[in-house]
Amino acid sequence: MKNKLTATGIKRVAPGKLHDGGGLMLNKTGDTGKWVYRYSHLKRRREMGLGSWPTVSLADARAERDRWAQVLASGKDPIEVRNAQRAAELADRSRTDPTFSEMVAIVFEAKRDGLRGGGKRGRWLSPLEGYVLPVIGHMRMSEIQQTDIHRALKPIWRAKHPTAIKAVNRTRIVFREAKLMGYDCEPMAVDQAQYRLGEVLHKATPMPSTPWQDIPALWDRLGKGAVSDQCLRFMILTLVRLDGCAGARFDEIEDGIWTVPAERMKGREGKVEDFRVPLSAEAMKIVREAEPFAENGLLFPGARGTPISATALEKRLTHIGEAGRPHGFRSSFRSWVQDTDASSWEVSEKILAHTIGSKVERAYARSDLLDRRRPVMEAWADYVTGRAAANVVPIRGGA
């Protein structure tokens, strides 16, 4: 094999394809170029990149050519051999030093059983997928510094601060879990990045709610025919969150009691239980009216036979000029209780399915106050439907 190129000659020659012999060629494009090894394997012509010139010198390129020529002589395809080697190296590195994207997947899988709906319901991955992974997802855990995390979060730190807080908290979880699993990383980098981002004066915006004084008027504006209207009315009366009401089924209701399954209640997986709701006479009326239009056992089916969506309910409220949102009905009820003394704090909190007392207190006080909640729910229904005046007399059962 006769070599045709020299190190000094390459610099003087005009751009183009420069052949050195033995399949080695330099595609020169000016002051730079690309080394290529041309060969045939099983009657198929192939070109294998060997690096850039002048980073890879002529001598180094020849050495690489000779190495892969030996592989070819053994009957193997050099490109396929190199690809397999690189894949093995990458897999080995991923086991010992995963990328941030790989680590997120590992941590998410480890936490999945403790998240509601397998993590989908609370969209645990969303802040990471939207803002952190696009910037540092490709980086190895051992390589990530505070400046990298800072770079990922800076664009949303003030513009979308609540989302940024979720992103930084979940990034912190990923780093902490990675360290506990024995991977080489620095969890303190997340805290350092957050410190560099600075303080933000963010005032949380409460969920828009209908003033309790306006609830009867809203009730009248909601018709009786549309599924969205019936679902909104049911939410007003039961004060159950959207997931619970939208997915309500006929087989969950028995003897005037609606049992909302734990999977549709708010809270961590394994930390919530089924919740019994005493249905008022007006709520039972909605159940009976919904039965002829039931689909797949749902009280309030959407267009495709699945539970009605939050978007459909919010659009309906917007259409009738109501600024309050479905979740705000719970606030309307709570304010009504405060202003009218319609119930004790303990009973009204239980109606809203809020956790009451410490863990020890809850271990002893196990009643769900069903009988004490029932008259309060009837009084609320009477007020909502206009059968009772605003100045409600305190209810003995809720005191």
Number of C-alpha atoms within 10 A of each C-alpha: 7 7 11 10 16 11 11 9 10 17 14 9 12 13 16 12 15 17 16 17 15 16 18 24 23 26 17 20 12 11 12 14 19 18 28 22 23 17 19 12 13 8 7 7 9 14 16 17 16 19 17 17 18 15 11 16 14 20 11 13 22 21 12 17 22 16 12 20 19 12 15 17 11 10 10 15 18 23 16 10 14 14 11 12 12 12 12 12 12 14 13 12 13 15 12 15 22 23 22 25 20 18 21 24 14 16 17 19 13 11 12 16 14 15 18 22 15 16 18 12 13 14 13 18 17 15 20 24 15 12 19 24 19 12 17 20 19 13 17 20 27 15 14 19 18 18 13 17 22 22 14 21 23 18 13 15 21 17 10 12 19 15 19 23 16 16 25 23 16 19 21 17 17 22 24 18 18 23 15 10 10 10 18 17 18 17 21 14 19 25 16 15 21 21 12 13 16 10 10 9 7 10 8 8 6 8 13 15 19 21 15 22 14 11 20 17 13 21 17 13 14 17 13 16 11 12 21 25 20 22 26 24 25 23 21 25 25 23 25 24 20 20 18 21 22 26 21 26 22 16 11 14 18 10 8 13 17 21 18 22 16 18 18 23 20 18 14 15 18 12 10 15 15 13 20 18 24 25 24 21 15 18 22 18 12 17 22 13 15 22 14 9 14 17 17 12 17 23 28 31 24 17 11 8 13 15 21 24 17 15 9 15 21 17 14 17 21 13 10 11 11 16 14 18 19 25 18 20 27 23 20 20 25 20 15 21 20 13 13 13 17 25 27 20 16 16 21 22 15 20 27 17 18 11 12 14 11 8 10 8 10 12 9 8 11 8 9 15 14 15 12 21 23 20 19 26 25 18 19 23 22 19 20 26 17 15 12 14 10 15 12 18 13 16 15 12 15 21 15
